[in-house]
Amino acid sequence: MNTKLTGIINPGDTREIKEWVEKQVGSLSDRKNEMADIKLEIALLRQTIDLMHKKIDNIERILEKVDD
């Protein structure tokens, strides 16, 4: 984009500006999708960890009974 010192935008520059804005909006949309995927993955990991804790608690109860 070639602007003069006066800050006037040349007619051909509007196409470049439009492309740049579209690229930025697309990039933002991609980041939102990535964040949604990451949040889902974190939620699934939390569920897995909760299940593991329950299994560990169960194993501990069994071992305590065996120890007695």
Predicted model as a PDB file, atoms N, CA, C, CB and O in Angstrom, pLDDT in the B-factor column:
MODEL        1                                                                  
ATOM      1  N   MET A   1       0.845  -1.149   0.000  1.00 51.00           N  
ATOM      2  CA  MET A   1       0.000   0.000   0.000  1.00 51.00           C  
ATOM      3  C   MET A   1       0.902   1.226   0.000  1.00 51.00           C  
ATOM      4  CB  MET A   1      -0.968  -0.010   1.208  1.00 51.00           C  
ATOM      5  O   MET A   1       1.788   1.364   0.844  1.00 51.00           O  
ATOM      6  N   ASN A   2       0.667   2.096  -0.941  1.00 52.00           N  
ATOM      7  CA  ASN A   2       1.507   3.269  -1.083  1.00 52.00           C  
ATOM      8  C   ASN A   2       0.681   4.504  -0.769  1.00 52.00           C  
ATOM      9  CB  ASN A   2       2.115   3.354  -2.502  1.00 52.00           C  
ATOM     10  O   ASN A   2      -0.065   4.984  -1.623  1.00 52.00           O  
ATOM     11  N   THR A   3       0.804   5.018   0.433  1.00 49.00           N  
ATOM     12  CA  THR A   3       0.077   6.243   0.793  1.00 49.00           C  
ATOM     13  C   THR A   3       1.046   7.407   0.750  1.00 49.00           C  
ATOM     14  CB  THR A   3      -0.587   6.125   2.206  1.00 49.00           C  
ATOM     15  O   THR A   3       2.246   7.258   0.981  1.00 49.00           O  
ATOM     16  N   LYS A   4       0.503   8.546   0.455  1.00 49.00           N  
ATOM     17  CA  LYS A   4       1.323   9.758   0.426  1.00 49.00           C  
ATOM     18  C   LYS A   4       1.438  10.310   1.836  1.00 49.00           C  
ATOM     19  CB  LYS A   4       0.722  10.823  -0.535  1.00 49.00           C  
ATOM     20  O   LYS A   4       0.745   9.858   2.748  1.00 49.00           O  
ATOM     21  N   LEU A   5       2.297  11.266   2.008  1.00 49.00           N  
ATOM     22  CA  LEU A   5       2.471  11.863   3.325  1.00 49.00           C  
ATOM     23  C   LEU A   5       1.190  12.511   3.833  1.00 49.00           C  
ATOM     24  CB  LEU A   5       3.583  12.886   3.287  1.00 49.00           C  
ATOM     25  O   LEU A   5       1.029  12.702   5.039  1.00 49.00           O  
ATOM     26  N   THR A   6       0.283  12.850   2.928  1.00 55.00           N  
ATOM     27  CA  THR A   6      -0.963  13.484   3.343  1.00 55.00           C  
ATOM     28  C   THR A   6      -1.907  12.477   3.988  1.00 55.00           C  
ATOM     29  CB  THR A   6      -1.641  14.149   2.150  1.00 55.00           C  
ATOM     30  O   THR A   6      -2.890  12.880   4.611  1.00 55.00           O  
ATOM     31  N   GLY A   7      -1.638  11.169   3.857  1.00 61.00           N  
ATOM     32  CA  GLY A   7      -2.476  10.143   4.454  1.00 61.00           C  
ATOM     33  C   GLY A   7      -3.615   9.724   3.551  1.00 61.00           C  
ATOM     34  O   GLY A   7      -4.487   8.964   3.970  1.00 61.00           O  
ATOM     35  N   ILE A   8      -3.623  10.205   2.321  1.00 68.00           N  
ATOM     36  CA  ILE A   8      -4.687   9.836   1.398  1.00 68.00           C  
ATOM     37  C   ILE A   8      -4.413   8.436   0.872  1.00 68.00           C  
ATOM     38  CB  ILE A   8      -4.800  10.857   0.231  1.00 68.00           C  
ATOM     39  O   ILE A   8      -3.282   8.106   0.513  1.00 68.00           O  
ATOM     40  N   ILE A   9      -5.455   7.619   0.829  1.00 68.00           N  
ATOM     41  CA  ILE A   9      -5.326   6.258   0.328  1.00 68.00           C  
ATOM     42  C   ILE A   9      -5.654   6.263  -1.152  1.00 68.00           C  
ATOM     43  CB  ILE A   9      -6.251   5.273   1.104  1.00 68.00           C  
ATOM     44  O   ILE A   9      -6.676   6.810  -1.567  1.00 68.00           O  
ATOM     45  N   ASN A  10      -4.812   5.670  -1.928  1.00 69.00           N  
ATOM     46  CA  ASN A  10      -5.038   5.581  -3.366  1.00 69.00           C  
ATOM     47  C   ASN A  10      -6.183   4.622  -3.652  1.00 69.00           C  
ATOM     48  CB  ASN A  10      -3.759   5.127  -4.096  1.00 69.00           C  
ATOM     49  O   ASN A  10      -6.416   3.699  -2.871  1.00 69.00           O  
ATOM     50  N   PRO A  11      -6.917   4.821  -4.775  1.00 65.00           N  
ATOM     51  CA  PRO A  11      -8.056   3.957  -5.091  1.00 65.00           C  
ATOM     52  C   PRO A  11      -7.702   2.471  -5.143  1.00 65.00           C  
ATOM     53  CB  PRO A  11      -8.647   4.369  -6.407  1.00 65.00           C  
ATOM     54  O   PRO A  11      -8.512   1.648  -4.717  1.00 65.00           O  
ATOM     55  N   GLY A  12      -6.552   2.104  -5.637  1.00 71.00           N  
ATOM     56  CA  GLY A  12      -6.157   0.701  -5.719  1.00 71.00           C  
ATOM     57  C   GLY A  12      -5.849   0.092  -4.359  1.00 71.00           C  
ATOM     58  O   GLY A  12      -5.835  -1.128  -4.200  1.00 71.00           O  
ATOM     59  N   ASP A  13      -5.605   0.950  -3.391  1.00 75.00           N  
ATOM     60  CA  ASP A  13      -5.255   0.456  -2.055  1.00 75.00           C  
ATOM     61  C   ASP A  13      -6.449  -0.128  -1.316  1.00 75.00           C  
ATOM     62  CB  ASP A  13      -4.652   1.571  -1.233  1.00 75.00           C  
ATOM     63  O   ASP A  13      -6.273  -0.952  -0.418  1.00 75.00           O  
ATOM     64  N   THR A  14      -7.657   0.282  -1.674  1.00 79.00           N  
ATOM     65  CA  THR A  14      -8.826  -0.209  -0.954  1.00 79.00           C  
ATOM     66  C   THR A  14      -8.960  -1.719  -1.110  1.00 79.00           C  
ATOM     67  CB  THR A  14     -10.096   0.490  -1.451  1.00 79.00           C  
ATOM     68  O   THR A  14      -9.418  -2.396  -0.190  1.00 79.00           O  
ATOM     69  N   ARG A  15      -8.565  -2.255  -2.263  1.00 81.00           N  
ATOM     70  CA  ARG A  15      -8.602  -3.705  -2.476  1.00 81.00           C  
ATOM     71  C   ARG A  15      -7.653  -4.387  -1.500  1.00 81.00           C  
ATOM     72  CB  ARG A  15      -8.226  -4.064  -3.942  1.00 81.00           C  
ATOM     73  O   ARG A  15      -8.003  -5.393  -0.882  1.00 81.00           O  
ATOM     74  N   GLU A  16      -6.457  -3.839  -1.364  1.00 80.00           N  
ATOM     75  CA  GLU A  16      -5.473  -4.412  -0.441  1.00 80.00           C  
ATOM     76  C   GLU A  16      -5.970  -4.330   1.003  1.00 80.00           C  
ATOM     77  CB  GLU A  16      -4.120  -3.687  -0.578  1.00 80.00           C  
ATOM     78  O   GLU A  16      -5.783  -5.260   1.788  1.00 80.00           O  
ATOM     79  N   ILE A  17      -6.599  -3.216   1.339  1.00 81.00           N  
ATOM     80  CA  ILE A  17      -7.128  -3.062   2.697  1.00 81.00           C  
ATOM     81  C   ILE A  17      -8.225  -4.089   2.936  1.00 81.00           C  
ATOM     82  CB  ILE A  17      -7.670  -1.624   2.924  1.00 81.00           C  
ATOM     83  O   ILE A  17      -8.259  -4.734   3.985  1.00 81.00           O  
ATOM     84  N   LYS A  18      -9.128  -4.245   1.961  1.00 83.00           N  
ATOM     85  CA  LYS A  18     -10.208  -5.212   2.089  1.00 83.00           C  
ATOM     86  C   LYS A  18      -9.652  -6.620   2.264  1.00 83.00           C  
ATOM     87  CB  LYS A  18     -11.128  -5.153   0.867  1.00 83.00           C  
ATOM     88  O   LYS A  18     -10.131  -7.374   3.112  1.00 83.00           O  
ATOM     89  N   GLU A  19      -8.642  -6.983   1.467  1.00 85.00           N  
ATOM     90  CA  GLU A  19      -8.036  -8.314   1.585  1.00 85.00           C  
ATOM     91  C   GLU A  19      -7.400  -8.501   2.957  1.00 85.00           C  
ATOM     92  CB  GLU A  19      -6.984  -8.529   0.483  1.00 85.00           C  
ATOM     93  O   GLU A  19      -7.514  -9.566   3.562  1.00 85.00           O  
ATOM     94  N   TRP A  20      -6.730  -7.458   3.443  1.00 84.00           N  
ATOM     95  CA  TRP A  20      -6.082  -7.537   4.746  1.00 84.00           C  
ATOM     96  C   TRP A  20      -7.123  -7.738   5.851  1.00 84.00           C  
ATOM     97  CB  TRP A  20      -5.254  -6.265   5.012  1.00 84.00           C  
ATOM     98  O   TRP A  20      -6.940  -8.569   6.741  1.00 84.00           O  
ATOM     99  N   VAL A  21      -8.218  -6.969   5.786  1.00 85.00           N  
ATOM    100  CA  VAL A  21      -9.275  -7.082   6.798  1.00 85.00           C  
ATOM    101  C   VAL A  21      -9.893  -8.478   6.744  1.00 85.00           C  
ATOM    102  CB  VAL A  21     -10.369  -5.995   6.584  1.00 85.00           C  
ATOM    103  O   VAL A  21     -10.117  -9.087   7.791  1.00 85.00           O  
ATOM    104  N   GLU A  22     -10.170  -8.993   5.556  1.00 87.00           N  
ATOM    105  CA  GLU A  22     -10.740 -10.340   5.421  1.00 87.00           C  
ATOM    106  C   GLU A  22      -9.799 -11.388   5.992  1.00 87.00           C  
ATOM    107  CB  GLU A  22     -11.040 -10.653   3.949  1.00 87.00           C  
ATOM    108  O   GLU A  22     -10.233 -12.346   6.633  1.00 87.00           O  
ATOM    109  N   LYS A  23      -8.515 -11.197   5.755  1.00 87.00           N  
ATOM    110  CA  LYS A  23      -7.527 -12.138   6.284  1.00 87.00           C  
ATOM    111  C   LYS A  23      -7.520 -12.103   7.814  1.00 87.00           C  
ATOM    112  CB  LYS A  23      -6.120 -11.811   5.733  1.00 87.00           C  
ATOM    113  O   LYS A  23      -7.440 -13.144   8.466  1.00 87.00           O  
ATOM    114  N   GLN A  24      -7.606 -10.896   8.377  1.00 85.00           N  
ATOM    115  CA  GLN A  24      -7.609 -10.761   9.832  1.00 85.00           C  
ATOM    116  C   GLN A  24      -8.858 -11.389  10.439  1.00 85.00           C  
ATOM    117  CB  GLN A  24      -7.516  -9.289  10.230  1.00 85.00           C  
ATOM    118  O   GLN A  24      -8.781 -12.067  11.464  1.00 85.00           O  
ATOM    119  N   VAL A  25     -10.009 -11.163   9.807  1.00 84.00           N  
ATOM    120  CA  VAL A  25     -11.265 -11.732  10.301  1.00 84.00           C  
ATOM    121  C   VAL A  25     -11.214 -13.258  10.203  1.00 84.00           C  
ATOM    122  CB  VAL A  25     -12.479 -11.174   9.501  1.00 84.00           C  
ATOM    123  O   VAL A  25     -11.646 -13.956  11.120  1.00 84.00           O  
ATOM    124  N   GLY A  26     -10.689 -13.771   9.097  1.00 84.00           N  
ATOM    125  CA  GLY A  26     -10.552 -15.221   8.940  1.00 84.00           C  
ATOM    126  C   GLY A  26      -9.637 -15.805   9.992  1.00 84.00           C  
ATOM    127  O   GLY A  26      -9.910 -16.870  10.546  1.00 84.00           O  
ATOM    128  N   SER A  27      -8.552 -15.109  10.265  1.00 85.00           N  
ATOM    129  CA  SER A  27      -7.607 -15.570  11.279  1.00 85.00           C  
ATOM    130  C   SER A  27      -8.258 -15.585  12.656  1.00 85.00           C  
ATOM    131  CB  SER A  27      -6.356 -14.680  11.295  1.00 85.00           C  
ATOM    132  O   SER A  27      -8.040 -16.508  13.441  1.00 85.00           O  
ATOM    133  N   LEU A  28      -9.046 -14.577  12.945  1.00 84.00           N  
ATOM    134  CA  LEU A  28      -9.748 -14.515  14.221  1.00 84.00           C  
ATOM    135  C   LEU A  28     -10.740 -15.657  14.341  1.00 84.00           C  
ATOM    136  CB  LEU A  28     -10.464 -13.174  14.379  1.00 84.00           C  
ATOM    137  O   LEU A  28     -10.865 -16.273  15.399  1.00 84.00           O  
ATOM    138  N   SER A  29     -11.441 -15.935  13.260  1.00 82.00           N  
ATOM    139  CA  SER A  29     -12.401 -17.042  13.257  1.00 82.00           C  
ATOM    140  C   SER A  29     -11.692 -18.374  13.490  1.00 82.00           C  
ATOM    141  CB  SER A  29     -13.178 -17.080  11.927  1.00 82.00           C  
ATOM    142  O   SER A  29     -12.185 -19.226  14.229  1.00 82.00           O  
ATOM    143  N   ASP A  30     -10.531 -18.549  12.856  1.00 82.00           N  
ATOM    144  CA  ASP A  30      -9.755 -19.772  13.054  1.00 82.00           C  
ATOM    145  C   ASP A  30      -9.336 -19.921  14.507  1.00 82.00           C  
ATOM    146  CB  ASP A  30      -8.521 -19.777  12.149  1.00 82.00           C  
ATOM    147  O   ASP A  30      -9.385 -21.016  15.066  1.00 82.00           O  
ATOM    148  N   ARG A  31      -8.923 -18.811  15.119  1.00 85.00           N  
ATOM    149  CA  ARG A  31      -8.503 -18.855  16.517  1.00 85.00           C  
ATOM    150  C   ARG A  31      -9.671 -19.204  17.432  1.00 85.00           C  
ATOM    151  CB  ARG A  31      -7.893 -17.516  16.931  1.00 85.00           C  
ATOM    152  O   ARG A  31      -9.501 -19.926  18.414  1.00 85.00           O  
ATOM    153  N   LYS A  32     -10.862 -18.688  17.108  1.00 85.00           N  
ATOM    154  CA  LYS A  32     -12.043 -19.018  17.914  1.00 85.00           C  
ATOM    155  C   LYS A  32     -12.343 -20.508  17.812  1.00 85.00           C  
ATOM    156  CB  LYS A  32     -13.270 -18.188  17.459  1.00 85.00           C  
ATOM    157  O   LYS A  32     -12.675 -21.148  18.810  1.00 85.00           O  
ATOM    158  N   ASN A  33     -12.227 -21.062  16.600  1.00 87.00           N  
ATOM    159  CA  ASN A  33     -12.462 -22.495  16.424  1.00 87.00           C  
ATOM    160  C   ASN A  33     -11.425 -23.304  17.194  1.00 87.00           C  
ATOM    161  CB  ASN A  33     -12.430 -22.870  14.930  1.00 87.00           C  
ATOM    162  O   ASN A  33     -11.752 -24.315  17.816  1.00 87.00           O  
ATOM    163  N   GLU A  34     -10.180 -22.855  17.149  1.00 90.00           N  
ATOM    164  CA  GLU A  34      -9.112 -23.542  17.893  1.00 90.00           C  
ATOM    165  C   GLU A  34      -9.409 -23.513  19.389  1.00 90.00           C  
ATOM    166  CB  GLU A  34      -7.733 -22.889  17.606  1.00 90.00           C  
ATOM    167  O   GLU A  34      -9.242 -24.517  20.081  1.00 90.00           O  
ATOM    168  N   MET A  35      -9.847 -22.360  19.882  1.00 91.00           N  
ATOM    169  CA  MET A  35     -10.144 -22.242  21.312  1.00 91.00           C  
ATOM    170  C   MET A  35     -11.290 -23.171  21.697  1.00 91.00           C  
ATOM    171  CB  MET A  35     -10.494 -20.785  21.677  1.00 91.00           C  
ATOM    172  O   MET A  35     -11.255 -23.787  22.762  1.00 91.00           O  
ATOM    173  N   ALA A  36     -12.297 -23.276  20.848  1.00 90.00           N  
ATOM    174  CA  ALA A  36     -13.416 -24.170  21.137  1.00 90.00           C  
ATOM    175  C   ALA A  36     -12.927 -25.617  21.195  1.00 90.00           C  
ATOM    176  CB  ALA A  36     -14.531 -24.015  20.071  1.00 90.00           C  
ATOM    177  O   ALA A  36     -13.333 -26.384  22.067  1.00 90.00           O  
ATOM    178  N   ASP A  37     -12.048 -25.982  20.255  1.00 92.00           N  
ATOM    179  CA  ASP A  37     -11.490 -27.339  20.255  1.00 92.00           C  
ATOM    180  C   ASP A  37     -10.661 -27.592  21.511  1.00 92.00           C  
ATOM    181  CB  ASP A  37     -10.630 -27.564  19.003  1.00 92.00           C  
ATOM    182  O   ASP A  37     -10.735 -28.667  22.106  1.00 92.00           O  
ATOM    183  N   ILE A  38      -9.881 -26.608  21.906  1.00 94.00           N  
ATOM    184  CA  ILE A  38      -9.032 -26.748  23.090  1.00 94.00           C  
ATOM    185  C   ILE A  38      -9.901 -26.884  24.340  1.00 94.00           C  
ATOM    186  CB  ILE A  38      -8.073 -25.537  23.225  1.00 94.00           C  
ATOM    187  O   ILE A  38      -9.614 -27.707  25.209  1.00 94.00           O  
ATOM    188  N   LYS A  39     -10.962 -26.079  24.432  1.00 95.00           N  
ATOM    189  CA  LYS A  39     -11.850 -26.171  25.590  1.00 95.00           C  
ATOM    190  C   LYS A  39     -12.516 -27.537  25.668  1.00 95.00           C  
ATOM    191  CB  LYS A  39     -12.912 -25.075  25.535  1.00 95.00           C  
ATOM    192  O   LYS A  39     -12.653 -28.106  26.750  1.00 95.00           O  
ATOM    193  N   LEU A  40     -12.928 -28.056  24.525  1.00 95.00           N  
ATOM    194  CA  LEU A  40     -13.540 -29.386  24.495  1.00 95.00           C  
ATOM    195  C   LEU A  40     -12.541 -30.444  24.942  1.00 95.00           C  
ATOM    196  CB  LEU A  40     -14.062 -29.712  23.086  1.00 95.00           C  
ATOM    197  O   LEU A  40     -12.878 -31.332  25.725  1.00 95.00           O  
ATOM    198  N   GLU A  41     -11.319 -30.350  24.448  1.00 96.00           N  
ATOM    199  CA  GLU A  41     -10.288 -31.313  24.819  1.00 96.00           C  
ATOM    200  C   GLU A  41      -9.988 -31.255  26.317  1.00 96.00           C  
ATOM    201  CB  GLU A  41      -9.012 -31.055  24.016  1.00 96.00           C  
ATOM    202  O   GLU A  41      -9.801 -32.289  26.957  1.00 96.00           O  
ATOM    203  N   ILE A  42      -9.944 -30.063  26.863  1.00 96.00           N  
ATOM    204  CA  ILE A  42      -9.704 -29.909  28.302  1.00 96.00           C  
ATOM    205  C   ILE A  42     -10.845 -30.533  29.097  1.00 96.00           C  
ATOM    206  CB  ILE A  42      -9.544 -28.416  28.676  1.00 96.00           C  
ATOM    207  O   ILE A  42     -10.612 -31.201  30.104  1.00 96.00           O  
ATOM    208  N   ALA A  43     -12.081 -30.316  28.643  1.00 96.00           N  
ATOM    209  CA  ALA A  43     -13.228 -30.907  29.336  1.00 96.00           C  
ATOM    210  C   ALA A  43     -13.143 -32.426  29.313  1.00 96.00           C  
ATOM    211  CB  ALA A  43     -14.548 -30.440  28.697  1.00 96.00           C  
ATOM    212  O   ALA A  43     -13.422 -33.078  30.319  1.00 96.00           O  
ATOM    213  N   LEU A  44     -12.757 -32.996  28.169  1.00 96.00           N  
ATOM    214  CA  LEU A  44     -12.611 -34.450  28.074  1.00 96.00           C  
ATOM    215  C   LEU A  44     -11.488 -34.959  28.967  1.00 96.00           C  
ATOM    216  CB  LEU A  44     -12.350 -34.863  26.629  1.00 96.00           C  
ATOM    217  O   LEU A  44     -11.616 -36.017  29.582  1.00 96.00           O  
ATOM    218  N   LEU A  45     -10.405 -34.225  29.043  1.00 97.00           N  
ATOM    219  CA  LEU A  45      -9.300 -34.607  29.925  1.00 97.00           C  
ATOM    220  C   LEU A  45      -9.738 -34.588  31.386  1.00 97.00           C  
ATOM    221  CB  LEU A  45      -8.101 -33.669  29.722  1.00 97.00           C  
ATOM    222  O   LEU A  45      -9.367 -35.469  32.162  1.00 97.00           O  
ATOM    223  N   ARG A  46     -10.525 -33.585  31.756  1.00 96.00           N  
ATOM    224  CA  ARG A  46     -11.025 -33.513  33.132  1.00 96.00           C  
ATOM    225  C   ARG A  46     -11.909 -34.702  33.455  1.00 96.00           C  
ATOM    226  CB  ARG A  46     -11.797 -32.215  33.356  1.00 96.00           C  
ATOM    227  O   ARG A  46     -11.833 -35.258  34.550  1.00 96.00           O  
ATOM    228  N   GLN A  47     -12.753 -35.097  32.501  1.00 97.00           N  
ATOM    229  CA  GLN A  47     -13.600 -36.271  32.724  1.00 97.00           C  
ATOM    230  C   GLN A  47     -12.748 -37.515  32.908  1.00 97.00           C  
ATOM    231  CB  GLN A  47     -14.577 -36.466  31.555  1.00 97.00           C  
ATOM    232  O   GLN A  47     -13.019 -38.334  33.786  1.00 97.00           O  
ATOM    233  N   THR A  48     -11.724 -37.660  32.086  1.00 97.00           N  
ATOM    234  CA  THR A  48     -10.839 -38.815  32.188  1.00 97.00           C  
ATOM    235  C   THR A  48     -10.129 -38.832  33.539  1.00 97.00           C  
ATOM    236  CB  THR A  48      -9.810 -38.808  31.045  1.00 97.00           C  
ATOM    237  O   THR A  48     -10.005 -39.883  34.167  1.00 97.00           O  
ATOM    238  N   ILE A  49      -9.668 -37.675  33.980  1.00 97.00           N  
ATOM    239  CA  ILE A  49      -8.983 -37.587  35.270  1.00 97.00           C  
ATOM    240  C   ILE A  49      -9.944 -37.933  36.403  1.00 97.00           C  
ATOM    241  CB  ILE A  49      -8.392 -36.175  35.479  1.00 97.00           C  
ATOM    242  O   ILE A  49      -9.566 -38.629  37.346  1.00 97.00           O  
ATOM    243  N   ASP A  50     -11.179 -37.455  36.319  1.00 96.00           N  
ATOM    244  CA  ASP A  50     -12.166 -37.790  37.350  1.00 96.00           C  
ATOM    245  C   ASP A  50     -12.404 -39.297  37.415  1.00 96.00           C  
ATOM    246  CB  ASP A  50     -13.491 -37.060  37.080  1.00 96.00           C  
ATOM    247  O   ASP A  50     -12.490 -39.869  38.501  1.00 96.00           O  
ATOM    248  N   LEU A  51     -12.508 -39.932  36.260  1.00 97.00           N  
ATOM    249  CA  LEU A  51     -12.682 -41.388  36.242  1.00 97.00           C  
ATOM    250  C   LEU A  51     -11.474 -42.087  36.852  1.00 97.00           C  
ATOM    251  CB  LEU A  51     -12.909 -41.886  34.806  1.00 97.00           C  
ATOM    252  O   LEU A  51     -11.626 -43.061  37.590  1.00 97.00           O  
ATOM    253  N   MET A  52     -10.283 -41.598  36.551  1.00 97.00           N  
ATOM    254  CA  MET A  52      -9.073 -42.199  37.114  1.00 97.00           C  
ATOM    255  C   MET A  52      -9.058 -42.059  38.634  1.00 97.00           C  
ATOM    256  CB  MET A  52      -7.815 -41.550  36.508  1.00 97.00           C  
ATOM    257  O   MET A  52      -8.683 -42.991  39.346  1.00 97.00           O  
ATOM    258  N   HIS A  53      -9.467 -40.889  39.128  1.00 97.00           N  
ATOM    259  CA  HIS A  53      -9.514 -40.682  40.582  1.00 97.00           C  
ATOM    260  C   HIS A  53     -10.481 -41.663  41.235  1.00 97.00           C  
ATOM    261  CB  HIS A  53      -9.927 -39.233  40.911  1.00 97.00           C  
ATOM    262  O   HIS A  53     -10.183 -42.227  42.288  1.00 97.00           O  
ATOM    263  N   LYS A  54     -11.627 -41.864  40.616  1.00 97.00           N  
ATOM    264  CA  LYS A  54     -12.612 -42.805  41.169  1.00 97.00           C  
ATOM    265  C   LYS A  54     -12.040 -44.220  41.209  1.00 97.00           C  
ATOM    266  CB  LYS A  54     -13.914 -42.782  40.336  1.00 97.00           C  
ATOM    267  O   LYS A  54     -12.228 -44.948  42.184  1.00 97.00           O  
ATOM    268  N   LYS A  55     -11.344 -44.600  40.149  1.00 97.00           N  
ATOM    269  CA  LYS A  55     -10.751 -45.939  40.111  1.00 97.00           C  
ATOM    270  C   LYS A  55      -9.662 -46.078  41.164  1.00 97.00           C  
ATOM    271  CB  LYS A  55     -10.179 -46.236  38.719  1.00 97.00           C  
ATOM    272  O   LYS A  55      -9.554 -47.113  41.822  1.00 97.00           O  
ATOM    273  N   ILE A  56      -8.864 -45.044  41.318  1.00 97.00           N  
ATOM    274  CA  ILE A  56      -7.792 -45.073  42.320  1.00 97.00           C  
ATOM    275  C   ILE A  56      -8.397 -45.164  43.720  1.00 97.00           C  
ATOM    276  CB  ILE A  56      -6.884 -43.812  42.199  1.00 97.00           C  
ATOM    277  O   ILE A  56      -7.917 -45.920  44.565  1.00 97.00           O  
ATOM    278  N   ASP A  57      -9.463 -44.380  43.958  1.00 96.00           N  
ATOM    279  CA  ASP A  57     -10.126 -44.452  45.270  1.00 96.00           C  
ATOM    280  C   ASP A  57     -10.648 -45.864  45.532  1.00 96.00           C  
ATOM    281  CB  ASP A  57     -11.289 -43.430  45.351  1.00 96.00           C  
ATOM    282  O   ASP A  57     -10.517 -46.382  46.641  1.00 96.00           O  
ATOM    283  N   ASN A  58     -11.229 -46.473  44.527  1.00 95.00           N  
ATOM    284  CA  ASN A  58     -11.745 -47.837  44.657  1.00 95.00           C  
ATOM    285  C   ASN A  58     -10.608 -48.818  44.963  1.00 95.00           C  
ATOM    286  CB  ASN A  58     -12.484 -48.259  43.367  1.00 95.00           C  
ATOM    287  O   ASN A  58     -10.742 -49.681  45.831  1.00 95.00           O  
ATOM    288  N   ILE A  59      -9.505 -48.679  44.254  1.00 95.00           N  
ATOM    289  CA  ILE A  59      -8.335 -49.549  44.494  1.00 95.00           C  
ATOM    290  C   ILE A  59      -7.820 -49.366  45.913  1.00 95.00           C  
ATOM    291  CB  ILE A  59      -7.205 -49.246  43.477  1.00 95.00           C  
ATOM    292  O   ILE A  59      -7.469 -50.342  46.575  1.00 95.00           O  
ATOM    293  N   GLU A  60      -7.770 -48.120  46.388  1.00 94.00           N  
ATOM    294  CA  GLU A  60      -7.306 -47.857  47.751  1.00 94.00           C  
ATOM    295  C   GLU A  60      -8.229 -48.518  48.780  1.00 94.00           C  
ATOM    296  CB  GLU A  60      -7.227 -46.339  48.006  1.00 94.00           C  
ATOM    297  O   GLU A  60      -7.755 -49.089  49.763  1.00 94.00           O  
ATOM    298  N   ARG A  61      -9.551 -48.442  48.554  1.00 94.00           N  
ATOM    299  CA  ARG A  61     -10.486 -49.083  49.474  1.00 94.00           C  
ATOM    300  C   ARG A  61     -10.280 -50.593  49.507  1.00 94.00           C  
ATOM    301  CB  ARG A  61     -11.926 -48.760  49.080  1.00 94.00           C  
ATOM    302  O   ARG A  61     -10.314 -51.215  50.568  1.00 94.00           O  
ATOM    303  N   ILE A  62     -10.067 -51.167  48.337  1.00 93.00           N  
ATOM    304  CA  ILE A  62      -9.835 -52.622  48.252  1.00 93.00           C  
ATOM    305  C   ILE A  62      -8.544 -52.985  48.988  1.00 93.00           C  
ATOM    306  CB  ILE A  62      -9.760 -53.088  46.760  1.00 93.00           C  
ATOM    307  O   ILE A  62      -8.514 -53.957  49.743  1.00 93.00           O  
ATOM    308  N   LEU A  63      -7.501 -52.227  48.777  1.00 93.00           N  
ATOM    309  CA  LEU A  63      -6.217 -52.513  49.432  1.00 93.00           C  
ATOM    310  C   LEU A  63      -6.322 -52.358  50.941  1.00 93.00           C  
ATOM    311  CB  LEU A  63      -5.120 -51.590  48.891  1.00 93.00           C  
ATOM    312  O   LEU A  63      -5.708 -53.122  51.686  1.00 93.00           O  
ATOM    313  N   GLU A  64      -7.094 -51.378  51.399  1.00 91.00           N  
ATOM    314  CA  GLU A  64      -7.282 -51.225  52.838  1.00 91.00           C  
ATOM    315  C   GLU A  64      -7.987 -52.442  53.437  1.00 91.00           C  
ATOM    316  CB  GLU A  64      -8.083 -49.953  53.135  1.00 91.00           C  
ATOM    317  O   GLU A  64      -7.646 -52.879  54.536  1.00 91.00           O  
ATOM    318  N   LYS A  65      -8.955 -52.983  52.726  1.00 90.00           N  
ATOM    319  CA  LYS A  65      -9.663 -54.179  53.194  1.00 90.00           C  
ATOM    320  C   LYS A  65      -8.732 -55.381  53.229  1.00 90.00           C  
ATOM    321  CB  LYS A  65     -10.871 -54.478  52.298  1.00 90.00           C  
ATOM    322  O   LYS A  65      -8.774 -56.188  54.158  1.00 90.00           O  
ATOM    323  N   VAL A  66      -7.892 -55.490  52.205  1.00 89.00           N  
ATOM    324  CA  VAL A  66      -6.947 -56.617  52.131  1.00 89.00           C  
ATOM    325  C   VAL A  66      -5.917 -56.500  53.261  1.00 89.00           C  
ATOM    326  CB  VAL A  66      -6.230 -56.653  50.737  1.00 89.00           C  
ATOM    327  O   VAL A  66      -5.506 -57.505  53.842  1.00 89.00           O  
ATOM    328  N   ASP A  67      -5.515 -55.289  53.559  1.00 77.00           N  
ATOM    329  CA  ASP A  67      -4.511 -55.041  54.599  1.00 77.00           C  
ATOM    330  C   ASP A  67      -5.052 -55.435  55.971  1.00 77.00           C  
ATOM    331  CB  ASP A  67      -4.084 -53.557  54.600  1.00 77.00           C  
ATOM    332  O   ASP A  67      -4.302 -55.908  56.824  1.00 77.00           O  
ATOM    333  N   ASP A  68      -6.327 -55.244  56.179  1.00 70.00           N  
ATOM    334  CA  ASP A  68      -6.936 -55.574  57.479  1.00 70.00           C  
ATOM    335  C   ASP A  68      -6.967 -57.059  57.623  1.00 70.00           C  
ATOM    336  CB  ASP A  68      -8.363 -54.987  57.618  1.00 70.00           C  
ATOM    337  O   ASP A  68      -7.437 -57.571  58.639  1.00 70.00           O  
TER     338      ASP A  68                                                      
ENDMDL                                                                          
END                                                                             
